[in-house]
Amino acid sequence: MSGVAQVLALCGGVGGAKLALGLAHVLPPGELAIAVNTGDDFEHLGLAISPDLDTVLYTLAGLSHPVQGWGRGDETWHALDALRQLGGATWFALGDRDLALHLERTRRLRDGESLSAVTQSFAERLQIHARLWPMSNDRIRTLVRCDEGVLGFQDYFVRRRCEPRVISIEFDGAERARVLPEILEMLRAPGLRAVVICPSNPYLSVDPMLSMPALRDALERTAAPVVAVSPLIGGHAVKGPTAKMMREMALSPDNLAIASHYSGLLDGLVLDDGDAADAAGLSLPVLATPTRMTSLDDRVRLARATLQFADELAGSGMRRAS
């Protein structure tokens, strides 16, 4: 892969993948690295499933479903239909072409390859020119403590469709997990241009990464500007349960709460231009620009604006907000 990675994106699933695609179009091949949440990973039907990694893979490869954002757009469901006929578990939908990826990942992991090696191999096979990394090769599992007890992430998100009331979120294994070394090396690199926290759910998609002490420490210490793109527009999440969860955890679903959640990490926050008034209540630089991404042009425009904002912050010499 040509080029030296200059921008590191922290990314979850559908919302984050949209901005990651925009960044991939703006930056020359090899200059983008994407660290992806693996707290959602789980085993289903004996297969190793990495939902966020797969969403980013399919999105950057131009294979993702154009409406739902996850899974492949050219999918068929014969295996799932046959499984249903046999009385198997069909609550987590795996399409026929998607199954191929899970089968091959599972085989290679059982043969001793690391998740990062398998992921990068898939990215190269799908002609993705960004570096695509899981946040860790170690096991971290997101657990949702709710009014029904403690649920694994996929049980909460897919099987129960985010209906239970959330009390708190835990990340089993985070204290022991080792951050992928390439991520830490990049955060220490003097040539790093920017770190972009994509508009993924801060609590379910970004916090699993920040729960690893070494990664949070490296983000606090990096010399590059760290910019987050808010996942909220007008107090609502474009997709997913972010706003619902915030209310259930006694947090106001607004950009002030998002900025507070990332306190000590950010140099700037990108929010939707319809929420520009929120800037008055924030103690860090703000870029107000359209953040709704319904087309590729939207993704590219937001990516370009976010990088320009980061460059302006770097040029201003402003210290990280605490």
Secondary structure, DSSP 8 states (H G I E B T S, - for coil): --S---EEEEE-SHHHHHHHHHHHHHS-TTSEEEEE--TT-EEETTEEE-HHHHHHHHHHTT-B-TTTSSSBTT---HHHHHHHHTT---SS---HHHHHHHHHHHHHHHTT--HHHHHHHHHHHTT--SEEEESBSS--EEEEEETTEEEEHHIIIIISTT-S-EEEEEEETTTT--B-HHHHHHHH-TT--EEEE-SS-IIIIIHHHHTSHHHHHHHHH-SS-EEEE-SEETTEESSSSHHHHHHHTT--SSHHHHHHHTTTT-SEEEE-GGGGGGGGG-SS-EEE------SHHHHHHHHHHHHHHHHHHHHHT-----
